Amino acid sequence: VRWMMYWIVFALFMATETFTDLLISWFPFYYEVKMAFVVWLLSPYTRGASLLYRRFVHPTLARKEKDIDTFLIRTRERGYKTMLHFGKRGLNLAATAAVQAAAKSQGALAGRLRSFSMQDLRSIPDE
C-alpha cells in the first residue's frame, strides 16, 4: 500500500512538473528543491507520499468515485464499439483483397490455359 501511495503521488508530481518546469525553473535552487521533495516522498522516515495521499489524493478520489466509474464504463463501451468497427473494416479489407487476388490469379490461370491448344492439353500426363 505504501508503494501504491508513493507511485500515485509521484505520477501526479511528474504530471504537474511538466508545467512547473516551464514556469518556475528559473528560480534559484529549483532543481535542488525538486530533488529534496522526491526524497521526502520516498523516505520511510518522513512518509511524505503517504501523508500527501491520505490528506489530498484519497479524499479527492473518494468524492469523484462515481464520476470516475461512469467515465470508465463509457470509455470501455466506446473502446469495444471502436474495436468492433475497426475489426469489421479490417476483415472487409482483407476479404476484398483476398477476392481480388483470387480473381486476378484465376484470370491469369484462364489466360494461360487459353494459350494452350487442345493438342497441348492432351499431351499433359494425368499424374
N, C-alpha and C positions, 0 to 999 in steps of 0.2 A: 504494500500500500504506500509505503514511504517513497519508493521509486516511481510509482504511478503519479503521486502528487508532484514529485520533482519534475518528471518529464512533461506533465501538463503545464506547470508554471514556466518551465524552461521554453516550451514551444510558444507560449504566449509572449514571453520575453523576446524570443527571436522574431516573432511577427511584428512586435512593436519596435524592435531595434532597427528594422529596415527603414522606418520613417524617421526615427530619432537620430540615426546616423547622419541623415541628410540635413537635419535641422540644427542639432546641437553638438555635432562632433568637433566644432571649433573651440569649445570650452576647454580650459586647461585641465589636465588630468582626467579627461572624459574616458579614455580607454582604460585607465587605471581603476577608475570608479566602477566601470563596467565589469572588469575582471574581479574586483572585490565583491561585487554584487553576485556574480556567478558562484564564487567561492562561498559566500554567505548562504546562497540557496542550497549548495551541495553539502555543506558542513553538517556532520551529525551532532555537533555540539550546539549550533545555533538553530538548526531545523528551520531554516528560512523558508524553504519551499512548503513545508507543512503549515507553517504559520500563514503564509500568503494564501495557500489553497483553502484552508479552513475559514479564514476571515473574509476572503473576497470571491474566490472562484466557485467554491461549493454553494454558497448562498445564491449566487447568480445562476448557476446551473439548475439549482432546485426550483427557483422561481420560473425559469424558462423551460422546464422539463416537458410540459405538454406541447409547447411550440416546437421544440426540437424533435419530439416524437412525430408530430404531424408532418414536419418538414422531411424527416427521414422516410416516412411512409410514402409521401408524394414523390420523393426522389426515386425510391425503389420502383414504384409503379411506372414512372416515366422512363426509367432505365430499362425496365422489362419491355415496355412498348417500343422503345428505340431499338433494342436488340432484336425484337421480332421484325420490326420494319427493315432494318439493315440486313438481317438474316434472310428474309424473303427476297429482298433485292439481290443479294449475293447469289442465292440459289437460282433466281431467274436469270441473272447474267451468266452463271456457269452453265445452266441448261441451254440457253441460247447459243453460247459459244460451242457447246458440245454438238448441238444440232447443226450449226453452221459448218463445223469441222467435218462432221459425218457427211453432210450434203456435198461439201467440196471434194472429199475423198471418194464419195460414191460417183460423182460426176467424172472424176479423174479415172476411176476404175472402168466406168462405162465407156469413156472415150478411148481408153487403152484397148478394151475388148472390141470396140468397133473397128479399130485399126487392123485387127486380125481378119483374115479371110476364113471362110469355113474350112478350107483345106488346112490352114494353120491350126485351127482349133481341133481338128480330128487327129492331128499328129501329136498332140499333147497326151502323154501316157496318163492313164487313170490310176494314180497311186494313192 
